[in-house]
Amino acid sequence: MHLWITVFFTLSLILLPNNNSLATSSKKETLRTECLTCHAQVIEKELLKRYIHQPFIEKKCLTCHVNAKDSSPVADQPPSGQQQARAKISWLSMSPSASEKHTFLLPAKSASGKILIDAKVPGKSPLRQILTIPAANTMAKVENDQTPPGITDIKADVQQGILINSVITWQTDEKTNATVHFGIEDTGQTIDEKYSYATDHKITLPGLKNRSTYQVAITCQDIFGNSSTSPIFSFSTADISPLLASASENQKVSSDKIVLKNSFFTTNDKNIILELTANQPVSIALGTAADEPADRQIILKKSGQSTDMTEEHISLTNKKYSSMTVCTTCHEGFNQQKSHPVNILPRGKTKIPPEYPTLPDGRISCMTCHINHAANIEYRLIKSSRKELCLGCHPDKF
């Protein structure tokens, strides 16, 4: 009998395809077991609710909380060792519309002398790289033409999703930033893109009142401050445009990796111009990265949950990843036109109530409206209905 056990054990080792993967799987299972040990009471309570998130049912704690895909270090050279610094990012500007060309106006001097670029295409891994700002005397200089920009081809496209939005598009004869002034009785509300410059413009006016007429004027300013404002025009939210498929639905995602080329120009001692050209339409965010400790472990005090729990908790993902980034791994094909936008700050007079969770800098995430693990309300909403949810931030829109 002992001989057969020995033979079986030996054959099992030979036939195993990859001992390393087994070890990795075992390590993950150990971590998962540790999660369930300390949080058993919470898990049992959540599983009694009516609407439960599928990963929570399957107890995939590591998928959202430990798999640090959004916390990868950012540096000119790949990091080595666990003690390498991670990047704490301060975002300066964003150009959310997908385009092959983007232009930004930046301070001539920054604390680190470096700019972080985050380029994204729906359905593809983002490109993140750091550019070192060159010396001013090595940049080509752009002269002021003293001419205000021309504004043409203005259009308003009213769309009905959870809320009523209007997409305002127009063109300018030179690269400018944009401010849209709008309102029902006057044009006292504004939405702007101060640091991104383009000739093809698009700004969305969110959460408009139903069957109302809005007045709109557009102000554009070039890199040197020469500006012009369009005549006031109007549109009605009673005229809903047919909902078109999003660009990600109409276009097949390119298999090519994102490639960016950059050019720096100087205007004066205060500002520089960064022009980015991509090999495909991308959205761009710019930021600066300051070092913070790589050790992001959360220090926990011992409690009555487990007498064996150590002082140091395993390293967890940041809030952006666990409440927004990881969601797209399963919900990549969701229709953004029918959903509330995420990764944005509230605009105009919109105020987010304190019970609506946001990212640390105030940006809206998926978990601003949805409860992460389980709830007794359909879609795991934080309010009793979709209308009540919308009224929390937009009390004047219904």
N, C-alpha and C positions, 0 to 999 in steps of 0.2 A: 504493500500500500504506500509506504513512504517513497519507494522507487518511482511509482506513477506520479506522485505529487512533485517530485524533483524534476521528472521529465516534462510535465505540464508547465511548470514554472519556467524552465529553460526555453521551451518552445515559445512561450508567451513573449519572452524578452527578445527572441530572434525575430518574431513576426511583427513586433511593434514597429510601425513605419517611422516614427520620429520620437525619440525619447525626450528631446528638448521641448517639443510641443506638448508632450505629456506633462513635463515639469511646469511649463507655463500655465497649462490648464489647471493643474493642481494648485498653483499659486493663486490663480484667480478664484478658484473654488474656496480656498482658505479665506481670502479677503471677503468673498460674498457671505461665507458662514459667519465671519466676525460681524458684518453689518447686521445680519439677522439675529445674532446673539444679543447685541446691545439694543436694537430697535424693535424687538419682537412685539412689544405691547403696542407701539405705534402702528406697525404693519397689520396686526390683527384687527385693530380698530378701523383702519382705512379699508380693509377688505370687506367690511360689513356694509359699506356704502354702495349706492346703486350704480354709479358710473365710474369705472375704474380704468386707469390708463394701462394699456396692454403691457408695456415693459414692467410696470409695478406688479401686475398679476404674476408675471414670470420671474419676479424678484431679480431683475437685472440692474441692481444698484450701481454696478461699475460703469454701465453704459453712460449714465448721465453725470455721475458724481466723482468718478475716479479716473476715467479715461481722458487725460488732459490734452486733448487735441487743440484746444484754443489757447493753451497756456505755453505753447512752444517758445523757447527763447528766440529773441531777435538780435542778431549781431552780424557784423561784417564777416566773421569767421564762425564756423560751427562750434558750439560750446563743447567743452570736455569736462566730464565729472559732474556730480550732483550739486556742487557748490557754485556753478556758473550763475551769473546774474540773469534774471529774467527781465523782460522789458515792460515797464509800466508806461502805457501809451497815453499821451494827451493829444486828442484829435484836434487838428487846426481847421480843416476844411473838408468838404465832401462834394463830389459831383456825381449824384446818384443816377443820372441818365446815361445809358450805355452809348458810348461813342468811341471812335478810334483816336480822337484828338481831344486833349484836355489842357487847359491853361490856368495857372494859379499865380496869384500875387502874394509874395511872402515877405516877411521882414528880412532885411539884408543881414541882420545879425541874429543868431539864435544861440541859446545856451550851449548846445552840444555841437553846433555846426553841421548837424545832420538832419535829414528829412526821411521819415518813414512813409513808404508807399504801400497801399493795400489795394490791389486791382482784382476785381471779381467779374466772373461770367456765370450766369445761372447754370447750375448743374455741373460745375467744374470746381476743382480745388483752387482757392485764391492764390495769387502771387503776392508775396510780401518781400520787400527788399528795402535796403537803406541806401540813400544817396548822400554823399558828402558834398556840402555846398562849396563850390570852388571859390577861389579868391576873386574879389570884385574886378581887379585889373585884368583878369583873364577872360571876362565875359564880354560879349558883344553888347554895345549900348543901343537902346531903342530911343528914338527922339519923339518928342511930343508934337503932333501935327496940329494942335490947337483947334481941331474940328469936332463938334459934337456928333455922336453916332446917329445913324438913321434907323428908324424902327419901321418894319413892314410886315405884311402877311400875318396879322394877328387873328387868331382863331380861339374860340371857346368851345370845348367839348364836354357836355354835361353827362356824367355817368352815375348810374344807380347801383350801389352795392349795399352793404350794411348801412352806409350813410350815402348822402348825395355829395359827390365831388365834381369839380370842374377843372379840366386840364386846359391851361392857357398856353398856347404855343405862339411863337413869333420869331422873326429873324432880324439881325442887325448887320450893318455893312462893315463892322469891325468887331473885334472881340470885346465884350462888355460883361459886367456883372448885371444883376437884375433885382428890382424891387417891384412887386405888384401891390398896388393900393386898391382895396375893394370894400364893398359894403352895400347895404340896401338903401339907406337914406343918404349916405355919403361914402367916401372912400377912406374912412378912418382906420380900417384894418390893413395890416401889411404882412407880406411874406417876402423874404429876400434871400438871395444867394450872393453874399458880399465878396467872397474870396475866389470864386470860380468864374472864369471868363470864357465866353463862347460866342459863336455867331448864330447857332441854332439853339433856341431856348425853349424850356418846358418847365412850368411850375404848376403844382396841383393845389387848388383851394379846397381844403377838406371840410366835411361836416356842414354843408350849406342847408338853408331852410327850404322846405318843399314849396313849389309853386310860388317862388319869389323872384323878383327882378333885381339883379345885382349890377352895380356900376363898377367899372374897372378902369384904371389907368396904369401904365407901365413906365417906370423910370429906368433908364440904362446909363451906366457910367463906364467909360473906358479906363484903362490902367492909369492914365494921367489925371483922371478926375473930370474930364470933359463929359457932360451929361445932357440928356434930352428926355422929355416926357411925352408920351403919346396922348392924343386927345382921349377924353373919356368915352368909353363904349359900354354897352350893356348886353346882358344875356339873361334868359329866364330858365330857372330850374324846372319849369314845366316841360321844357323841350329836352327830353332825355334822348341821348344819342344811342344808337344800337351798340351793344357791348361787343367790342372786337376782341379777338383772341390776343393774348399777350404775346410779346416778341418771343418769349421762350417757348410758346406753343407753336408759333408760326415758323420759327427757324430751327433747323437742326444744329445742335451744339457742335462747334468745331472740335475736332480731335486734336488740334494743334495746342501746344502749351502757350500760355500767355507770354508774349515778349514785349518789353517796353523799351523805347528809346527816349532819352531825355536831352533837353537843351536848356541852358540857363542864360538869361539876359539881365542886364542891369538898367535901371531907369534913373536912379539917383542914389544917394547915400542911405536912404531909408528902405527901399524896396528892391526886390529882384523878381524876375518872371521865370517860372518853371513851366516849360512846355513838354507834355508827354504824348508820345505817339505809340499806339499799340497795333499789333498785327490783326486785331479783331475788336469789335465793340466791347468795351469794358466800362464798369463804373469804378470810380477812383475815390479813395479817402486818403488824406494826408495827415500825418501826425508827427510828434517828436517822441522819442523813447528815452526815458531816464531809468537808470539802474535801480533795481530794488532787490532785496535778498531773494536768492533762488529758493531758499527754504520757506515754502508757503504752508508748512504743516500747521494745522490748527491745534493749539494747546487747549486741552480739555481738563477740567478738574474731575477727579474721581467722584462718582455718584453712586446711588444705590442700584443703578441699572445692572452693573456687573462688577463684582469685586476683583475680577482679573483684568479690567480695562486699564491699559497703561496711560501715562500722562500725555503721550504724543499720539495724536490721531493720524491716520494715513493721509497723505497729501490729497486734497480735493481740488476739483476744477473750480474756476471762478464763476461768478454769478451769470455773466454773459453767456458762457458756454452752456451751463446747466438749464438756463431759462429761455434760451433762444437758439444758439448755434446748433446744438444737438437735435433740436426739433426738425431741422431741414433734412436730417439723414433719413427720416421716415416719411416726412411730409414735403418732399422736394417738389412735387407736382401741384401743390395747392395754388389756387387762383388768387394772386395778390390783388386783382381788381375787385374781387368780391370779399376780401378780407381787410381788416384794419392794418395799415402799414406798421412795421416794427423797426426797431433800431433808429428811431427818430425822437427828437425832443418836441414837447407840445408847442404849438405855434399860436401866434395871435393872443386872443383872450382865453384860450383853452387852459384850464387848470385841472390837474389830475388829483382826485381826492386821496387822502393819506392811506385809505384802505386798498388802493390799487398799487400793487408792488411795481417798482421800476428798477432799472439798473442804478448803480451808485451815483452816476452823473445825471440821473433824471430821465434817461431815454426809455421809451416804451419797448417792452419785450413781449413774447408770447404769454408769459406768466403774469403780465399786467391784467389780462382778462380771464385767463384759465387757471384753475387749481392744478398743481402738478400731479399729485398721486391719485386722488379719488374725490368724488363729490356726489351729492344727491341731486344735483341740477344737471340737466342735459348739457352736453359739451363741456362739462366740468367748469361752468362759468362761476365767477366770483359773486354774481348777482342772480336773482331769481329768474330773470328773463333777459333776452338780448336787448329789448328796448330799455329796460332798467339799467343794464350795463352801459349802454350808449349815453343815457341821460346823466350818468355820473360825471362825465367830462363835458358833455354837450347839452346842458339843460335848456338851452334856448333854440335847439334845432328841431323840436317836435311840437 
